[in-house]
Amino acid sequence: MSSEYSSSPINGEEPKSVTHVPGMICYLCARNRPRKVGALERIRTSDRLVRSQVLYPAELRARQDRAYYEFSGKLQGVFPIPSVLRRIIVRSLSPRMVSSVCMLSLGFFDGILGVAWIAAHTALNASIDQLGWILGFMGIGSALGAVTAPWLTRTYHPLVVLRGALMVQMCLMLMIFTVPSIAGLAIFYGLRGLANGMAHATLNGYFGPRIGAKKLMTVHGSWGIGTATAGIIAGIALDLKAPWFVAYLMGALLCAVGIALLFRIRQRFDVLEPLASLNQSSDRITWSLGIVAVIVSGALYVGLEQSVGNWTGSLLMNQFSLDGGLTGIAIGLFWGALTVGRFTLGLLPMTERTLLVVSSVVLCLTLLGLLVAPSPALAIIALTTAGLAMAPLAPFLLSLGSQMVPRQQHMTLTSLQIVAFSLGAAAIPALLGLTAATAGLSIIYIGFLGVAIALCVGVIISLHDSRETRPC
């Protein structure tokens, strides 16, 4: 099947009508000839295969080269460092690296309170069970922030909104030592939730469609590293009898790094365009069963993740009489497998759609294994495998959603997905707890499996509905 490959003249020669593969070969050969212009011109073609596999990477490399020479000169004027090191520094400012640093700072904040609260509730004259109020305020703020993000991005660039959200978080971390009471801390966390919702919506909505699901999965892995690191630092601070807010001050420095990167790279990322979107002329969301399914699937996934991560420890202790140390190891293996999977599963030689289906099915099987496990060893193995299977689900669902709507609506749909994440994280663990209060703790295992099966069905419906999308 032939298609017209139109571009700017190169060396005065007009490209001819060619097929897909020869068209790419001709372009690459022409690109390496001596040209009268010094930089690669923007080339346009209606051929989606050429655009997604040849022209997009070529334009990105050209923009990076130009940014390298501009920034390299500025850097050399400040720091007399070797040119090789300067090139490494500039080229390392990739979309995945910058978004990973931002996600790392968001995860760092999320990981502090669970440990710091041990000392903070005493300093603030609060009871330890009042932590729920703080988390509730943050959850409400996150939902409001995610809803507000699409409205803000109509006026401001998404990276500007993301930068502003990180600035709010940094200021809160620097000022948190001034909090006089539990009410003040709840207000602080409500404001942080607002910034957190905006940050997650803009980060996932902007970078997700532009870097692909597998790279977005590693970005989400950075969140896990941030939460784990923050918990360790907060624990060390408590052991050293340091004030409870020390870890927050360290997190502010991490936010500052993310803000500095966003200031530096915004113009470099202007060339980035979505890798895939819905092929339709309208700029409105055409609601379908698949779009509803991808939103609901996100709520089911996050609710299941939080339920398994927070309920399984009590279930294992009740069922097998495990001690606290072994239970902690089991939960640590679950979260560790989820984080490691986000860095490694993308290396598997399978498509994103296949990996999404396989992960959903394996998750159902492992939770079935957790339900019928006859020994604590097998239960811990099933729990760890479940964490590994969960790794790609959130980033892949976000990426899949962006492929089902026009590019103008990426931010809107991502925001709806983030709101669904928040609602799922709050509702599903609570519903399982209410059920357990009347039917016993063991019913929660069946609840895990039921939610996983519903999630698998939602994933299949979403994938079936998204078949009409193509690279653009």
C-alpha positions as CSV (number, residue, x, y, z in Angstrom):
1,M,0.0,0.0,0.0
2,S,1.6,3.2,-1.1
3,S,1.3,6.6,0.5
4,E,2.5,10.1,-0.2
5,Y,5.7,11.1,1.6
6,S,5.9,14.8,1.5
7,S,8.7,16.9,3.0
8,S,10.8,20.0,2.7
9,P,13.2,19.8,-0.3
10,I,16.5,18.3,0.6
11,N,19.4,19.4,-1.7
12,G,16.8,20.7,-4.1
13,E,15.2,17.2,-4.7
14,E,11.5,16.6,-4.2
15,P,10.7,13.2,-2.6
16,K,8.6,10.9,-4.7
17,S,5.7,8.6,-3.8
18,V,7.1,5.7,-1.9
19,T,6.0,2.8,0.2
20,H,6.3,2.8,4.0
21,V,9.7,1.1,4.5
22,P,11.5,2.5,1.4
23,G,10.1,5.9,2.5
24,M,11.9,5.6,5.8
25,I,15.1,4.4,4.1
26,C,15.0,7.3,1.6
27,Y,14.5,9.8,4.4
28,L,17.4,8.4,6.5
29,C,19.7,8.4,3.5
30,A,18.8,12.0,2.6
31,R,19.2,13.1,6.2
32,N,22.9,12.2,6.1
33,R,23.7,14.0,2.9
34,P,25.5,17.4,3.0
35,R,22.7,20.0,3.2
36,K,22.6,23.7,2.7
37,V,20.8,24.3,6.0
38,G,22.5,23.7,9.3
39,A,19.7,22.1,11.2
40,L,17.0,19.5,10.5
41,E,13.9,21.2,9.1
42,R,10.5,20.2,10.3
43,I,9.2,17.5,7.9
44,R,5.5,16.8,7.5
45,T,3.8,13.7,6.2
46,S,0.4,12.0,6.6
47,D,2.1,8.6,6.8
48,R,1.6,7.6,10.5
49,L,4.2,4.9,10.4
50,V,6.9,7.3,9.1
51,R,5.8,10.0,11.6
52,S,5.9,7.7,14.7
53,Q,9.0,5.7,13.9
54,V,11.3,8.1,11.9
55,L,10.3,11.7,11.9
56,Y,9.4,12.0,15.6
57,P,12.8,10.6,16.8
58,A,14.6,12.6,14.2
59,E,13.0,15.9,15.3
60,L,13.6,15.1,18.9
61,R,17.3,14.5,18.3
62,A,17.6,17.7,16.3
63,R,16.0,19.7,19.1
64,Q,18.2,18.0,21.7
65,D,21.3,18.8,19.6
66,R,20.3,22.5,19.4
67,A,19.5,22.6,23.2
68,Y,22.9,20.9,23.9
69,Y,24.9,23.6,22.1
70,E,22.9,26.5,23.7
71,F,22.9,25.1,27.2
72,S,26.5,23.8,26.9
73,G,27.8,27.3,26.3
74,K,25.9,28.7,29.3
75,L,27.2,25.8,31.5
76,Q,30.8,26.3,30.4
77,G,30.6,29.9,31.4
78,V,29.7,28.9,34.9
79,F,31.5,25.6,35.5
80,P,34.7,24.8,33.5
81,I,34.0,21.1,33.1
82,P,35.0,18.8,30.3
83,S,32.8,18.8,27.2
84,V,32.0,15.0,27.5
85,L,30.6,15.5,31.0
86,R,28.6,18.6,29.8
87,R,27.1,16.5,27.0
88,I,26.2,13.7,29.4
89,I,24.5,16.3,31.8
90,V,22.5,17.9,29.0
91,R,21.4,14.6,27.3
92,S,20.4,13.1,30.6
93,L,17.6,15.7,30.8
94,S,15.3,13.3,29.1
95,P,11.5,13.3,29.6
96,R,11.7,10.1,31.6
97,M,14.5,11.3,33.9
98,V,12.8,14.7,34.6
99,S,9.4,13.1,35.2
100,S,11.0,10.5,37.4
101,V,12.6,13.1,39.6
102,C,9.3,14.9,40.0
103,M,7.5,11.6,40.8
104,L,10.3,10.8,43.3
105,S,9.7,14.1,45.2
106,L,5.9,13.3,45.3
107,G,6.6,9.8,46.7
108,F,9.0,11.2,49.2
109,F,6.4,13.4,50.8
110,D,3.9,10.5,50.8
111,G,6.4,8.2,52.7
112,I,7.2,10.5,55.6
113,L,4.1,10.7,57.6
114,G,3.7,7.0,58.3
115,V,6.9,7.1,60.3
116,A,7.1,10.7,61.5
117,W,3.6,10.4,63.0
118,I,5.0,8.3,65.8
119,A,6.7,11.4,67.2
120,A,4.5,14.1,65.6
121,H,1.3,13.1,67.4
122,T,3.1,13.5,70.7
123,A,4.5,16.9,69.8
124,L,1.1,18.1,68.6
125,N,-0.8,16.7,71.6
126,A,-2.9,14.4,69.4
127,S,-4.0,10.8,69.7
128,I,-2.4,8.3,67.3
129,D,-5.8,7.5,65.7
130,Q,-6.2,11.1,64.5
131,L,-3.9,10.2,61.6
132,G,-7.1,9.2,59.7
133,W,-8.3,12.8,59.7
134,I,-5.0,14.0,58.1
135,L,-5.2,11.3,55.4
136,G,-8.8,12.2,54.8
137,F,-8.0,15.9,54.3
138,M,-5.2,14.9,51.9
139,G,-7.5,12.6,50.0
140,I,-10.1,15.3,49.5
141,G,-7.5,17.8,48.4
142,S,-6.0,15.3,45.9
143,A,-9.4,14.8,44.3
144,L,-10.0,18.5,44.1
145,G,-6.5,19.1,42.6
146,A,-7.0,16.4,39.9
147,V,-10.4,18.0,39.0
148,T,-8.8,21.5,38.8
149,A,-5.8,20.5,36.7
150,P,-7.6,20.4,33.2
151,W,-9.1,23.8,33.9
152,L,-5.6,25.3,34.7
153,T,-4.0,23.6,31.7
154,R,-6.3,25.5,29.3
155,T,-4.6,28.7,30.4
156,Y,-1.1,27.5,31.4
157,H,1.3,24.9,30.0
158,P,1.0,21.6,31.8
159,L,4.7,21.8,32.9
160,V,4.0,25.2,34.4
161,V,1.2,23.8,36.4
162,L,3.4,20.9,37.5
163,R,6.1,23.3,38.5
164,G,3.7,25.4,40.5
165,A,2.4,22.3,42.3
166,L,5.9,21.3,43.3
167,M,6.6,24.8,44.5
168,V,3.5,24.6,46.8
169,Q,4.7,21.2,48.1
170,M,8.2,22.6,48.7
171,C,6.9,25.6,50.6
172,L,4.7,23.4,52.8
173,M,7.6,21.1,53.6
174,L,9.7,24.1,54.6
175,M,7.0,25.6,56.7
176,I,5.6,22.5,58.4
177,F,7.6,23.0,61.5
178,T,5.4,26.0,62.3
179,V,2.3,23.9,62.6
180,P,0.9,24.5,66.1
181,S,-1.7,21.7,66.3
182,I,-3.3,18.7,64.7
183,A,-5.8,21.0,63.0
184,G,-3.0,23.0,61.4
185,L,-1.3,19.8,60.2
186,A,-4.6,18.6,58.7
187,I,-4.9,21.9,56.8
188,F,-1.3,21.6,55.6
189,Y,-2.0,18.1,54.3
190,G,-5.2,19.3,52.7
191,L,-3.2,21.9,50.7
192,R,-0.6,19.4,49.9
193,G,-3.3,17.1,48.6
194,L,-4.5,19.8,46.3
195,A,-1.0,20.2,44.9
196,N,-0.5,16.5,44.8
197,G,-3.6,16.0,42.7
198,M,-2.6,18.7,40.3
199,A,0.9,17.3,40.0
200,H,-0.1,13.7,39.4
201,A,-2.8,14.8,36.8
202,T,-0.4,17.0,34.9
203,L,2.6,14.7,35.1
204,N,0.8,11.7,33.9
205,G,-1.4,13.6,31.5
206,Y,1.6,15.3,29.8
207,F,4.4,12.8,29.9
208,G,2.3,9.6,29.7
209,P,1.1,10.0,26.1
210,R,4.5,11.3,25.0
211,I,6.9,8.7,26.4
212,G,4.8,5.5,26.3
213,A,3.4,3.1,28.9
214,K,6.7,1.2,29.5
215,K,8.7,4.3,30.3
216,L,5.8,5.7,32.3
217,M,6.0,2.5,34.4
218,T,9.5,3.3,35.4
219,V,8.4,6.8,36.3
220,H,5.8,5.3,38.7
221,G,8.6,3.1,40.1
222,S,10.4,6.3,41.2
223,W,7.4,7.0,43.4
224,G,8.0,3.7,45.2
225,I,11.7,4.6,45.7
226,G,10.7,8.0,47.1
227,T,8.2,6.5,49.7
228,A,10.7,3.9,50.8
229,T,13.6,6.3,51.1
230,A,11.5,8.8,53.0
231,G,10.4,6.2,55.5
232,I,14.0,5.1,56.1
233,I,15.2,8.7,56.6
234,A,12.3,9.5,58.9
235,G,13.1,6.4,60.9
236,I,16.8,7.3,61.2
237,A,15.8,10.8,62.3
238,L,13.6,9.4,65.1
239,D,16.4,7.1,66.3
240,L,18.7,10.1,66.5
241,K,16.1,12.0,68.5
242,A,15.9,14.7,65.8
243,P,12.7,16.8,65.4
244,W,9.9,15.0,63.7
245,F,9.9,17.5,60.7
246,V,13.5,16.9,59.7
247,A,12.6,14.6,56.8
248,Y,10.3,17.2,55.4
249,L,13.1,19.7,55.2
250,M,15.2,17.2,53.2
251,G,12.2,16.5,50.9
252,A,12.0,20.2,50.2
253,L,15.5,20.0,48.6
254,L,14.3,17.2,46.4
255,C,11.4,19.3,45.3
256,A,13.8,22.1,44.5
257,V,15.7,19.8,42.2
258,G,12.6,18.9,40.3
259,I,11.5,22.5,40.0
260,A,15.0,23.5,38.7
261,L,14.8,20.7,36.0
262,L,11.3,21.9,34.9
263,F,12.6,25.5,34.6
264,R,15.5,24.2,32.4
265,I,13.8,21.8,30.1
266,R,10.4,23.2,29.2
267,Q,11.5,24.5,25.8
268,R,13.3,21.3,25.0
269,F,10.1,19.4,25.5
270,D,7.9,21.6,23.3
271,V,8.8,19.2,20.4
272,L,7.2,16.2,22.2
273,E,3.8,15.1,20.8
274,P,1.5,12.3,21.8
275,L,2.6,8.9,20.4
276,A,-1.0,7.8,19.9
277,S,-4.5,9.4,20.0
278,L,-8.0,8.7,18.8
279,N,-8.3,9.2,15.1
280,Q,-11.2,11.7,14.9
281,S,-11.7,15.3,14.0
282,S,-13.7,16.3,17.0
283,D,-11.9,17.6,20.1
284,R,-14.5,16.3,22.5
285,I,-14.5,13.0,24.4
286,T,-16.9,10.5,22.8
287,W,-18.0,8.5,25.8
288,S,-18.1,4.8,25.3
289,L,-18.1,1.6,27.4
290,G,-14.3,1.3,26.9
291,I,-13.6,4.8,28.3
292,V,-15.8,4.2,31.3
293,A,-14.1,0.8,31.8
294,V,-10.6,2.3,31.8
295,I,-11.6,4.8,34.4
296,V,-13.4,2.2,36.6
297,S,-10.4,-0.2,36.2
298,G,-8.1,2.4,37.6
299,A,-10.3,2.8,40.7
300,L,-10.4,-1.0,41.1
301,Y,-6.6,-1.3,40.7
302,V,-5.7,1.4,43.2
303,G,-8.3,0.2,45.7
304,L,-7.0,-3.4,45.3
305,E,-3.4,-2.2,45.7
306,Q,-4.1,-0.3,48.9
307,S,-6.3,-3.1,50.3
308,V,-3.7,-5.8,49.7
309,G,-0.9,-3.7,51.1
310,N,-2.8,-2.6,54.2
311,W,-5.0,-5.6,55.0
312,T,-2.8,-8.6,54.3
313,G,-0.5,-8.2,57.3
314,S,-3.5,-8.5,59.7
315,L,-4.8,-11.4,57.7
316,L,-1.6,-13.4,57.7
317,M,-1.2,-12.8,61.5
318,N,-4.7,-14.0,62.1
319,Q,-4.5,-17.0,59.8
320,F,-1.0,-18.3,60.5
321,S,-0.1,-16.6,63.8
322,L,2.9,-14.9,62.3
323,D,5.0,-12.5,64.5
324,G,5.3,-8.9,63.7
325,G,8.8,-9.2,62.1
326,L,7.8,-11.9,59.6
327,T,4.6,-10.0,58.8
328,G,6.6,-6.9,58.1
329,I,8.9,-8.8,55.8
330,A,5.9,-10.2,53.8
331,I,4.4,-6.7,53.3
332,G,7.9,-5.3,52.4
333,L,8.3,-8.0,49.8
334,F,4.9,-7.1,48.3
335,W,5.8,-3.4,47.9
336,G,9.3,-4.2,46.9
337,A,8.1,-6.5,44.1
338,L,5.7,-3.8,42.9
339,T,8.5,-1.3,42.7
340,V,11.1,-3.6,41.1
341,G,8.5,-4.8,38.6
342,R,8.0,-1.2,37.4
343,F,11.6,-1.0,36.4
344,T,12.0,-4.5,35.0
345,L,8.7,-5.7,33.4
346,G,9.1,-3.2,30.6
347,L,12.1,-5.1,29.4
348,L,10.0,-8.2,28.5
349,P,9.7,-8.8,24.7
350,M,5.9,-8.3,24.6
351,T,3.6,-5.4,23.6
352,E,2.1,-3.1,26.1
353,R,-1.4,-4.6,25.4
354,T,-0.2,-8.1,25.9
355,L,1.6,-7.3,29.1
356,L,-1.5,-5.5,30.5
357,V,-3.7,-8.6,29.9
358,V,-1.0,-11.1,31.2
359,S,-0.6,-9.0,34.4
360,S,-4.3,-8.9,35.0
361,V,-4.7,-12.6,34.6
362,V,-1.6,-13.4,36.7
363,L,-2.9,-11.1,39.5
364,C,-6.2,-13.1,39.6
365,L,-4.3,-16.4,39.8
366,T,-1.9,-15.2,42.6
367,L,-4.8,-13.8,44.7
368,L,-6.6,-17.1,44.3
369,G,-3.3,-18.8,45.5
370,L,-3.3,-16.4,48.5
371,L,-6.9,-17.5,49.3
372,V,-6.1,-21.2,49.3
373,A,-2.4,-21.1,50.5
374,P,-1.9,-23.9,53.1
375,S,1.3,-22.5,54.6
376,P,2.7,-19.0,55.4
377,A,5.6,-19.6,52.9
378,L,3.2,-20.2,50.0
379,A,1.1,-17.2,51.1
380,I,4.1,-14.9,51.1
381,I,5.2,-16.2,47.6
382,A,1.7,-15.5,46.3
383,L,1.6,-12.1,47.9
384,T,5.0,-11.2,46.4
385,T,4.0,-12.4,42.9
386,A,0.8,-10.3,43.2
387,G,2.9,-7.2,43.8
388,L,4.9,-8.0,40.7
389,A,1.8,-8.5,38.6
390,M,0.4,-5.2,39.8
391,A,3.4,-3.2,38.7
392,P,2.4,-2.3,35.1
393,L,-1.4,-1.8,35.7
394,A,-1.6,1.9,36.8
395,P,0.8,3.4,34.2
396,F,-0.6,1.2,31.4
397,L,-4.2,2.1,32.2
398,L,-3.2,5.8,32.2
399,S,-1.5,5.4,28.8
400,L,-4.4,3.4,27.4
401,G,-6.9,6.0,28.4
402,S,-4.9,8.7,26.5
403,Q,-5.1,6.6,23.3
404,M,-8.9,6.6,23.5
405,V,-9.5,10.3,23.3
406,P,-8.4,13.2,21.1
407,R,-5.1,14.8,22.2
408,Q,-6.9,18.0,23.4
409,Q,-8.7,15.8,26.0
410,H,-5.7,13.9,27.3
411,M,-5.5,16.0,30.5
412,T,-9.2,15.8,31.1
413,L,-9.3,12.0,31.0
414,T,-6.1,11.7,33.0
415,S,-7.6,13.9,35.7
416,L,-10.7,11.8,35.8
417,Q,-8.5,8.7,36.1
418,I,-6.6,10.3,39.0
419,V,-9.9,11.2,40.8
420,A,-11.0,7.5,40.3
421,F,-7.7,6.4,41.8
422,S,-8.4,8.5,44.9
423,L,-11.9,7.3,45.2
424,G,-10.9,3.6,44.8
425,A,-8.1,4.0,47.4
426,A,-10.6,5.3,49.9
427,A,-13.7,3.2,49.1
428,I,-12.5,-0.3,48.4
429,P,-10.4,-0.9,51.6
430,A,-13.2,0.6,53.7
431,L,-15.9,-1.6,52.1
432,L,-13.7,-4.7,52.7
433,G,-13.4,-3.6,56.3
434,L,-17.1,-3.2,56.8
435,T,-17.7,-6.6,55.2
436,A,-15.1,-8.2,57.5
437,A,-16.8,-6.7,60.5
438,T,-19.9,-8.8,59.8
439,A,-18.5,-11.9,58.0
440,G,-15.0,-12.3,59.5
441,L,-11.5,-11.4,58.3
442,S,-11.3,-14.4,55.9
443,I,-13.9,-12.9,53.7
444,I,-11.4,-10.2,52.7
445,Y,-9.4,-12.8,50.7
446,I,-12.5,-13.4,48.6
447,G,-13.0,-9.7,48.2
448,F,-9.4,-9.4,46.9
449,L,-10.2,-12.0,44.3
450,G,-13.5,-10.5,43.3
451,V,-12.0,-7.0,42.8
452,A,-9.1,-8.6,40.7
453,I,-11.6,-10.4,38.5
454,A,-13.6,-7.2,37.9
455,L,-10.4,-5.4,37.1
456,C,-9.4,-8.1,34.6
457,V,-12.8,-7.8,32.9
458,G,-12.4,-4.0,32.8
459,V,-9.0,-4.2,31.2
460,I,-10.3,-6.6,28.5
461,I,-13.2,-4.2,27.7
462,S,-10.9,-1.2,27.6
463,L,-8.5,-2.9,25.2
464,H,-11.3,-4.1,22.9
465,D,-12.7,-0.5,22.7
466,S,-9.3,1.0,22.0
467,R,-8.5,-0.9,18.8
468,E,-9.4,2.0,16.5
469,T,-6.5,4.1,17.8
470,R,-3.4,4.4,15.7
471,P,0.0,6.1,16.1
472,C,-0.2,9.8,15.1
